Amino acid sequence: MDGKVLLEAVEALVKIKKVDRNMVFDALEMVLLTAYKKESGSNAKASVSLNRETGEYKIYEEKTVVDEIHEDSENAINEITVEEAKKIDRSYEAGDMLRIDVTPKNFGRVAAQAAKQVMIQKLREAERGSIYDEFSGREGDVITGVVKWNESRTIFVDLGRVEGILPFAEQIEGEEFQPNDKIKCYVLEVRKTTKGPEIILSRTHPGLLKRLFELEVPEIYSGTVEIKSVVREAGSRSKIAVYAMDPAVDPVGACVGPKGQRVQNIVNELHDEKIDIVRWDEDPAIYIANALSPAKVVSVSVWEEEKSSYVIVPDYQLSLAIGKAGQNARLAAKLTNWKIDIKSETQANEEGFGETDSADLDDDILGDIESDMGEEAKE
């Protein structure tokens, strides 16, 4: 293979695929050496000299100059007598190292095949490396793909340059997708494997809901509104706590959007998953009351050390506050990271935990909570 042609191939690979130039030459030297040994059948010590400026290459066998070669010696193949060495250069003496050019005359074809092998290998490695670099930087992000096929309840998603994997455990129960359906997923993990990068996707991760709000609500994207906490029981119900430093900004209203369009877009994307948007507050009592949306709360008592609370709700709101199979109370506890014990007013009075024992929410706070629990909280 002509050195100029080899050099042009290397430079093209470096330019198009952004592969390190020296890495390509190192690989070429190794492959050329392997090809020579296979072609010649020689086990002698050999090396490749590849000029990285011209692309010209030579293959050398390395010999130790000795007075006499002992044929039964293991190193005999790597030795040359002083007499033979002096035929090459009269200055050689016993103990010197000699390099002999053994480049086969018709080695161009072999070299071309070896170079092609390296190019294919490096193209594959470069492609895998760039895909890994691209997607590893997107862990925790939302990505849109196209459903390709489904096998053993695992969905494979076309992400453009690579397929993403949506395992059954990361799918929302009851969701069904057909080939060519568009799908938004959370990039859960990017793994390096011998077959290339593996992109693990999720539809159940709370991060998906958070990122969807960031994409849908400009105030969150700009930092005006902050997402404090997100919890999900994917496919059923979610709660998200939001906060705005500027008291003039309504964080719940911003997330709900005009006529509820912003939150509705997210609900549609998650196939009618119910979403409660609640106002975060540094006062745990107020925050817990908000978190129990859409239920109305009479009072909340908190014990800081135990991170526990006692919530009183109107009798007719008890089942709503607890939720089906305890879901509303369970999500509120996860959202606030507080233990929540909910009692109706009748139960509280029977237990002797009435108004004198509990921290009532004043009228202004109750008004705010009831406002937030209206159209802004999705039932």
Protein Blocks (a to p, Z undefined) as FASTA:
>chain_A
ZZklmmmmmmmmmmmnopafklmmmmmmmmmmmmmmmmnopabdcdddddfknopacddd
dddddfbdcfkbmklmmgccfklmmmmomkbcehiacdddfbdfklmmmmmmmmmmmmmm
mmmmmmmmmmmmmmmmmgoiacddddfbdcehiacddehjaccdddfklpcehiacdehi
acddddfbacddfkbpcddddfkbmklmmmmmmmmmmklmnomaccfbdcddehiaccdd
dddfblkbcfklmmnogghlmmmmmmmmnnopacddddddfblklmmmmmmpcbdcfbdc
ddfklopacddddfklmmmmnogghlmmmmmmmmnopacddddfklmmmnopafklpccd
dfklmmmmmmmmmmmpcZZ
